[in-house]
Amino acid sequence: MLVNLLAFAGVKDALGTGQRSLDMKPGATIEDLIERLCESSPELMDLKVSLRAALDQEFVPLDTPLFAGCELALFTPVGGG
């Protein structure tokens, strides 16, 4: 199943791109996708504990299952002031 990934902040820097499509197995979770990304972009490993996710523009936990055609946004928390 095809998943559309949007990467922001430190995730974008680690991946070297802000957008990509990934073919994932049915039943895969956001955590599964992150593990796959870490294999090809080891610098993402340092960010894993602080990652946040939004699935089709709704904040969700990382154990949330993905589905075909979904839009997953991954980002690190940012501070403001």
KALINLIN-V740251 format. One record per backbone hydrogen bond with DSSP energy under -0.5 kcal/mol. CO is the residue of the C=O (numbers start at 1). NH is the residue of the N-H. E is the energy in kcal/mol with one decimal. If there is no record, write none. Layout:
# KALINLIN-V740251
co->CO nh->NH e->E
co->CO nh->NH e->E
This chain:
# KALINLIN-V740251
co->1 nh->24 e->-3.2
co->2 nh->69 e->-3.1
co->3 nh->5 e->-0.6
co->3 nh->22 e->-2.6
co->4 nh->72 e->-3.2
co->5 nh->20 e->-2.0
co->6 nh->74 e->-2.6
co->8 nh->11 e->-1.6
co->8 nh->12 e->-0.6
co->9 nh->13 e->-1.8
co->10 nh->14 e->-2.5
co->11 nh->15 e->-2.4
co->12 nh->16 e->-1.9
co->12 nh->17 e->-0.8
co->18 nh->7 e->-2.4
co->20 nh->5 e->-3.2
co->22 nh->3 e->-2.9
co->22 nh->24 e->-0.7
co->25 nh->28 e->-1.9
co->28 nh->66 e->-3.2
co->29 nh->33 e->-1.9
co->30 nh->34 e->-2.5
co->31 nh->35 e->-2.4
co->32 nh->36 e->-2.1
co->33 nh->37 e->-2.3
co->34 nh->38 e->-2.3
co->35 nh->39 e->-1.4
co->36 nh->40 e->-1.0
co->37 nh->41 e->-2.0
co->41 nh->44 e->-2.4
co->42 nh->45 e->-1.6
co->43 nh->46 e->-0.5
co->44 nh->47 e->-1.3
co->44 nh->48 e->-0.9
co->45 nh->48 e->-0.8
co->47 nh->50 e->-1.8
co->47 nh->51 e->-0.6
co->48 nh->51 e->-1.0
co->50 nh->77 e->-0.7
co->52 nh->75 e->-1.9
co->53 nh->60 e->-1.9
co->54 nh->56 e->-0.6
co->54 nh->73 e->-2.9
co->55 nh->58 e->-0.8
co->58 nh->55 e->-2.7
co->60 nh->53 e->-0.6
co->61 nh->64 e->-1.5
co->62 nh->31 e->-1.9
co->64 nh->30 e->-1.8
co->67 nh->70 e->-2.0
co->70 nh->4 e->-2.7
co->70 nh->72 e->-0.6
co->71 nh->56 e->-3.3
co->71 nh->73 e->-0.5
co->72 nh->6 e->-3.1
co->73 nh->54 e->-2.1
co->74 nh->8 e->-2.2
co->75 nh->52 e->-2.8
